[in-house]
Amino acid sequence: MALAWPLPLSEFFDTLPIARITSRPGAANTTSETHGGDVIKHRLGSRLWGGRIVLDKDHHSAIAAIEARLSLLDEPGASFLLWDTRQPHPAADPEKFILGSSAPVIEALNPNNRELDISGLPAGYILSRGDLLGFTYGANPTRYAYHRIATGAVASGAGIAADIEVTPFIRPGAALGAAVTLGNPVLKATLTTAQYGEGRSAVTEGGSFNWLQTLR
């Protein structure tokens, strides 16, 4: 049976022998300068996350299996899910023991598209600057929102963390009540370029690829 997009974590990302990973939101802007010396930024489009994954060396057969997936992901319309392996949990809750079985959701969205409130948290739960959070919105296709917390918050006794500022800005379509993943959200990405590894003796090494978030 043909694979469906996006490839789930178990079908691609979780099988990768990752040596190095980068992930950051793109700038998506240009600048101009006025006669008076003012520097003005102009938005060109959506700020999409992107990065590079460098593969560790592995046996030829293991890398060949990965390269088969990379070849599929070179096709137009192909996509896959990924997460930032450097941050598997919130900074203040390294094993998610405090979060436990809690089910955080979006409680409120600020009209400035920069801040949101999250409810369903344990009382006193800490969301730290630099933590990642995500949620899904829309349908056909489902879109994966992926944000880094710029201004942290502490949940009230009612389990609500208010005025959490995130980057990039929250896009239209986010809905109240949407389930929020804290620490290790996934995003949907597309392959942009890939460098296949080179074999020596019993292993292949030197493989890497660049990826870019897609909202399609």
C-alpha atoms as a printed R data frame, in Angstrom:
    type eleno elety resid chain resno       x      y      z
1   ATOM     1    CA   MET     A     1   0.000  0.000  0.000
2   ATOM     2    CA   ALA     A     2   1.326  3.435 -0.929
3   ATOM     3    CA   LEU     A     3   2.405  5.649  1.952
4   ATOM     4    CA   ALA     A     4   0.257  8.656  2.844
5   ATOM     5    CA   TRP     A     5   1.475 12.168  3.606
6   ATOM     6    CA   PRO     A     6   2.632 13.352  5.964
7   ATOM     7    CA   LEU     A     7   4.797 10.384  6.882
8   ATOM     8    CA   PRO     A     8   4.158  9.700 10.592
9   ATOM     9    CA   LEU     A     9   7.094  9.859 12.981
10  ATOM    10    CA   SER     A    10   7.356  6.072 13.104
11  ATOM    11    CA   GLU     A    11   7.725  5.810  9.315
12  ATOM    12    CA   PHE     A    12  10.618  8.236  8.930
13  ATOM    13    CA   PHE     A    13  11.803 10.690 11.555
14  ATOM    14    CA   ASP     A    14  12.000  8.275 14.489
15  ATOM    15    CA   THR     A    15  14.125  5.891 12.394
16  ATOM    16    CA   LEU     A    16  16.860  8.462 11.715
17  ATOM    17    CA   PRO     A    17  20.310  8.155 13.361
18  ATOM    18    CA   ILE     A    18  20.493 11.886 14.065
19  ATOM    19    CA   ALA     A    19  23.955 13.297 14.763
20  ATOM    20    CA   ARG     A    20  23.021 17.000 14.604
21  ATOM    21    CA   ILE     A    21  19.801 18.929 14.181
22  ATOM    22    CA   THR     A    22  18.917 22.596 13.726
23  ATOM    23    CA   SER     A    23  15.490 24.218 13.838
24  ATOM    24    CA   ARG     A    24  14.488 27.879 13.692
25  ATOM    25    CA   PRO     A    25  11.743 30.083 12.242
26  ATOM    26    CA   GLY     A    26  12.735 31.890  9.066
27  ATOM    27    CA   ALA     A    27  12.814 35.667  8.922
28  ATOM    28    CA   ALA     A    28  10.594 35.998  5.822
29  ATOM    29    CA   ASN     A    29  11.290 39.714  5.483
30  ATOM    30    CA   THR     A    30  13.448 42.227  3.708
31  ATOM    31    CA   THR     A    31  14.643 45.675  4.741
32  ATOM    32    CA   SER     A    32  14.774 49.105  3.185
33  ATOM    33    CA   GLU     A    33  16.306 52.353  4.340
34  ATOM    34    CA   THR     A    34  14.738 55.786  4.156
35  ATOM    35    CA   HIS     A    35  16.568 58.996  3.305
36  ATOM    36    CA   GLY     A    36  16.304 59.912  6.972
37  ATOM    37    CA   GLY     A    37  18.193 56.786  8.029
38  ATOM    38    CA   ASP     A    38  15.223 54.722  9.222
39  ATOM    39    CA   VAL     A    39  15.559 50.987  8.589
40  ATOM    40    CA   ILE     A    40  12.175 49.431  7.796
41  ATOM    41    CA   LYS     A    41  11.397 45.726  7.695
42  ATOM    42    CA   HIS     A    42   8.870 44.434  5.169
43  ATOM    43    CA   ARG     A    43   7.094 41.105  5.556
44  ATOM    44    CA   LEU     A    44   7.448 38.819  2.523
45  ATOM    45    CA   GLY     A    45   5.367 35.863  3.661
46  ATOM    46    CA   SER     A    46   4.733 33.417  6.481
47  ATOM    47    CA   ARG     A    47   7.524 32.720  8.956
48  ATOM    48    CA   LEU     A    48   8.072 29.015  8.413
49  ATOM    49    CA   TRP     A    49  10.334 26.831 10.523
50  ATOM    50    CA   GLY     A    50  13.281 25.232  8.803
51  ATOM    51    CA   GLY     A    51  16.495 23.453  9.577
52  ATOM    52    CA   ARG     A    52  19.018 20.772  8.783
53  ATOM    53    CA   ILE     A    53  19.485 17.222  9.985
54  ATOM    54    CA   VAL     A    54  22.878 15.543  9.770
55  ATOM    55    CA   LEU     A    55  22.809 11.760  9.920
56  ATOM    56    CA   ASP     A    56  25.280  9.734 11.920
57  ATOM    57    CA   LYS     A    57  27.146  6.923 10.224
58  ATOM    58    CA   ASP     A    58  25.384  3.559 10.118
59  ATOM    59    CA   HIS     A    59  25.476  0.249  8.300
60  ATOM    60    CA   HIS     A    60  24.811  0.424  4.565
61  ATOM    61    CA   SER     A    61  21.461 -1.356  4.818
62  ATOM    62    CA   ALA     A    62  20.169  1.018  7.508
63  ATOM    63    CA   ILE     A    63  21.156  4.115  5.499
64  ATOM    64    CA   ALA     A    64  19.730  2.566  2.309
65  ATOM    65    CA   ALA     A    65  16.344  2.276  4.037
66  ATOM    66    CA   ILE     A    66  16.511  5.960  4.982
67  ATOM    67    CA   GLU     A    67  17.574  6.969  1.462
68  ATOM    68    CA   ALA     A    68  14.532  5.148  0.087
69  ATOM    69    CA   ARG     A    69  12.337  7.437  2.176
70  ATOM    70    CA   LEU     A    70  14.355 10.506  1.143
71  ATOM    71    CA   SER     A    71  13.748  9.598 -2.489
72  ATOM    72    CA   LEU     A    72  10.005  9.412 -1.861
73  ATOM    73    CA   LEU     A    73  10.082 12.736 -0.023
74  ATOM    74    CA   ASP     A    74  11.654 14.364 -3.088
75  ATOM    75    CA   GLU     A    75   8.303 13.927 -4.861
76  ATOM    76    CA   PRO     A    76   6.023 16.984 -5.170
77  ATOM    77    CA   GLY     A    77   3.451 17.090 -2.371
78  ATOM    78    CA   ALA     A    78   5.388 14.742 -0.099
79  ATOM    79    CA   SER     A    79   5.756 15.675  3.560
80  ATOM    80    CA   PHE     A    80   6.669 14.229  6.940
81  ATOM    81    CA   LEU     A    81   6.308 14.934 10.647
82  ATOM    82    CA   LEU     A    82   9.250 15.867 12.862
83  ATOM    83    CA   TRP     A    83  10.053 17.239 16.286
84  ATOM    84    CA   ASP     A    84  13.068 18.906 17.878
85  ATOM    85    CA   THR     A    85  14.959 16.115 19.626
86  ATOM    86    CA   ARG     A    86  16.888 18.669 21.686
87  ATOM    87    CA   GLN     A    87  13.746 19.572 23.627
88  ATOM    88    CA   PRO     A    88  11.691 16.491 24.474
89  ATOM    89    CA   HIS     A    89  10.029 18.094 27.513
90  ATOM    90    CA   PRO     A    90   9.255 21.492 29.086
91  ATOM    91    CA   ALA     A    91  12.304 22.930 30.857
92  ATOM    92    CA   ALA     A    92  10.619 23.011 34.282
93  ATOM    93    CA   ASP     A    93   9.102 19.523 33.911
94  ATOM    94    CA   PRO     A    94  11.889 17.375 32.382
95  ATOM    95    CA   GLU     A    95   9.981 14.082 32.494
96  ATOM    96    CA   LYS     A    96   6.455 15.524 32.261
97  ATOM    97    CA   PHE     A    97   5.755 14.009 35.680
98  ATOM    98    CA   ILE     A    98   4.089 17.206 36.884
99  ATOM    99    CA   LEU     A    99   1.934 17.496 33.762
100 ATOM   100    CA   GLY     A   100   0.942 13.854 34.161
101 ATOM   101    CA   SER     A   101  -2.437 13.100 32.608
102 ATOM   102    CA   SER     A   102  -3.465 16.763 32.376
103 ATOM   103    CA   ALA     A   103  -4.946 17.789 29.031
104 ATOM   104    CA   PRO     A   104  -4.043 21.439 28.304
105 ATOM   105    CA   VAL     A   105  -6.147 23.343 25.766
106 ATOM   106    CA   ILE     A   106  -6.302 26.848 24.326
107 ATOM   107    CA   GLU     A   107  -8.401 28.906 26.733
108 ATOM   108    CA   ALA     A   108  -8.157 32.299 25.014
109 ATOM   109    CA   LEU     A   109  -6.499 33.959 22.022
110 ATOM   110    CA   ASN     A   110  -5.393 37.571 22.103
111 ATOM   111    CA   PRO     A   111  -6.416 39.640 19.035
112 ATOM   112    CA   ASN     A   112  -2.756 40.677 18.670
113 ATOM   113    CA   ASN     A   113  -2.003 37.109 17.433
114 ATOM   114    CA   ARG     A   114   0.981 36.993 19.781
115 ATOM   115    CA   GLU     A   115  -0.491 35.762 23.057
116 ATOM   116    CA   LEU     A   116  -2.709 32.946 24.250
117 ATOM   117    CA   ASP     A   117  -3.999 31.487 27.506
118 ATOM   118    CA   ILE     A   118  -3.765 27.760 28.195
119 ATOM   119    CA   SER     A   119  -6.077 25.957 30.627
120 ATOM   120    CA   GLY     A   120  -6.166 22.394 31.917
121 ATOM   121    CA   LEU     A   121  -2.746 22.665 33.582
122 ATOM   122    CA   PRO     A   122  -1.769 21.599 37.115
123 ATOM   123    CA   ALA     A   123  -1.887 24.529 39.537
124 ATOM   124    CA   GLY     A   124   1.458 26.327 39.601
125 ATOM   125    CA   TYR     A   125   2.679 24.660 36.394
126 ATOM   126    CA   ILE     A   126   5.588 26.562 34.859
127 ATOM   127    CA   LEU     A   127   5.872 27.341 31.162
128 ATOM   128    CA   SER     A   128   9.395 28.619 30.544
129 ATOM   129    CA   ARG     A   129  10.795 30.970 27.945
130 ATOM   130    CA   GLY     A   130  12.201 28.794 25.182
131 ATOM   131    CA   ASP     A   131   9.745 25.913 25.644
132 ATOM   132    CA   LEU     A   132   7.965 24.647 22.546
133 ATOM   133    CA   LEU     A   133   4.222 24.213 22.176
134 ATOM   134    CA   GLY     A   134   1.983 23.137 19.346
135 ATOM   135    CA   PHE     A   135  -1.573 22.344 18.305
136 ATOM   136    CA   THR     A   136  -3.463 21.446 15.161
137 ATOM   137    CA   TYR     A   137  -6.107 23.461 13.359
138 ATOM   138    CA   GLY     A   138  -8.114 23.318 10.164
139 ATOM   139    CA   ALA     A   139  -8.958 20.302  8.021
140 ATOM   140    CA   ASN     A   140  -8.131 19.038  4.538
141 ATOM   141    CA   PRO     A   141  -5.311 19.510  5.272
142 ATOM   142    CA   THR     A   142  -4.767 19.503  9.010
143 ATOM   143    CA   ARG     A   143  -2.282 22.249  9.839
144 ATOM   144    CA   TYR     A   144   0.345 21.944 12.555
145 ATOM   145    CA   ALA     A   145   0.978 25.095 14.584
146 ATOM   146    CA   TYR     A   146   4.456 25.147 16.111
147 ATOM   147    CA   HIS     A   147   5.635 27.902 18.431
148 ATOM   148    CA   ARG     A   148   8.389 28.786 20.879
149 ATOM   149    CA   ILE     A   149   7.422 30.552 24.088
150 ATOM   150    CA   ALA     A   150   8.893 34.058 24.257
151 ATOM   151    CA   THR     A   151   7.263 35.059 27.561
152 ATOM   152    CA   GLY     A   152   6.629 32.301 30.067
153 ATOM   153    CA   ALA     A   153   3.834 31.995 32.609
154 ATOM   154    CA   VAL     A   154   2.789 30.133 35.750
155 ATOM   155    CA   ALA     A   155  -0.603 28.446 35.921
156 ATOM   156    CA   SER     A   156  -3.057 29.839 38.432
157 ATOM   157    CA   GLY     A   157  -4.849 27.770 41.046
158 ATOM   158    CA   ALA     A   158  -7.499 27.135 38.399
159 ATOM   159    CA   GLY     A   159  -4.868 25.700 36.059
160 ATOM   160    CA   ILE     A   160  -4.793 28.635 33.622
161 ATOM   161    CA   ALA     A   161  -1.526 30.119 32.328
162 ATOM   162    CA   ALA     A   162  -2.309 33.549 30.897
163 ATOM   163    CA   ASP     A   163  -0.698 35.924 28.416
164 ATOM   164    CA   ILE     A   164   1.839 33.476 26.983
165 ATOM   165    CA   GLU     A   165   3.639 35.253 24.149
166 ATOM   166    CA   VAL     A   166   4.893 32.983 21.375
167 ATOM   167    CA   THR     A   167   6.945 33.219 18.215
168 ATOM   168    CA   PRO     A   168   6.167 33.132 15.346
169 ATOM   169    CA   PHE     A   169   2.781 34.830 15.612
170 ATOM   170    CA   ILE     A   170  -0.361 32.685 15.804
171 ATOM   171    CA   ARG     A   171  -1.937 32.198 12.385
172 ATOM   172    CA   PRO     A   172  -5.653 32.515 11.578
173 ATOM   173    CA   GLY     A   173  -7.518 29.271 12.195
174 ATOM   174    CA   ALA     A   174  -6.379 28.575 15.743
175 ATOM   175    CA   ALA     A   175  -9.453 27.662 17.791
176 ATOM   176    CA   LEU     A   176 -10.436 27.779 21.441
177 ATOM   177    CA   GLY     A   177 -10.447 24.346 23.015
178 ATOM   178    CA   ALA     A   178  -7.721 22.955 20.747
179 ATOM   179    CA   ALA     A   179  -5.477 20.450 22.517
180 ATOM   180    CA   VAL     A   180  -1.991 21.832 23.185
181 ATOM   181    CA   THR     A   181   1.195 19.738 23.185
182 ATOM   182    CA   LEU     A   182   3.874 21.098 25.488
183 ATOM   183    CA   GLY     A   183   7.606 20.452 25.124
184 ATOM   184    CA   ASN     A   184   7.705 18.165 22.100
185 ATOM   185    CA   PRO     A   185   5.105 19.242 19.526
186 ATOM   186    CA   VAL     A   186   5.384 17.980 15.959
187 ATOM   187    CA   LEU     A   187   5.367 20.005 12.777
188 ATOM   188    CA   LYS     A   188   4.727 19.082  9.174
189 ATOM   189    CA   ALA     A   189   7.725 19.575  6.898
190 ATOM   190    CA   THR     A   190   8.822 19.100  3.334
191 ATOM   191    CA   LEU     A   191  12.245 18.069  2.090
192 ATOM   192    CA   THR     A   192  14.131 20.852  0.314
193 ATOM   193    CA   THR     A   193  17.572 19.360 -0.404
194 ATOM   194    CA   ALA     A   194  19.284 16.104  0.514
195 ATOM   195    CA   GLN     A   195  22.894 14.968  0.518
196 ATOM   196    CA   TYR     A   196  23.167 11.212  0.287
197 ATOM   197    CA   GLY     A   197  25.963  9.600  2.276
198 ATOM   198    CA   GLU     A   198  29.123  7.973  1.014
199 ATOM   199    CA   GLY     A   199  30.026  4.376  1.810
200 ATOM   200    CA   ARG     A   200  33.272  3.131  3.233
201 ATOM   201    CA   SER     A   201  34.048 -0.323  4.594
202 ATOM   202    CA   ALA     A   202  30.911 -1.466  6.472
203 ATOM   203    CA   VAL     A   203  29.252  1.918  7.006
204 ATOM   204    CA   THR     A   204  27.823  4.883  5.145
205 ATOM   205    CA   GLU     A   205  28.386  8.394  6.459
206 ATOM   206    CA   GLY     A   206  27.963 12.030  5.448
207 ATOM   207    CA   GLY     A   207  24.214 12.047  4.799
208 ATOM   208    CA   SER     A   208  22.144 15.132  5.574
209 ATOM   209    CA   PHE     A   209  19.019 16.964  4.466
210 ATOM   210    CA   ASN     A   210  17.366 20.351  4.796
211 ATOM   211    CA   TRP     A   211  13.703 20.709  5.634
212 ATOM   212    CA   LEU     A   212  11.075 23.462  5.625
213 ATOM   213    CA   GLN     A   213   7.742 23.638  7.410
214 ATOM   214    CA   THR     A   214   4.690 23.377  5.161
215 ATOM   215    CA   LEU     A   215   1.106 24.376  5.946
216 ATOM   216    CA   ARG     A   216  -0.370 22.463  2.999
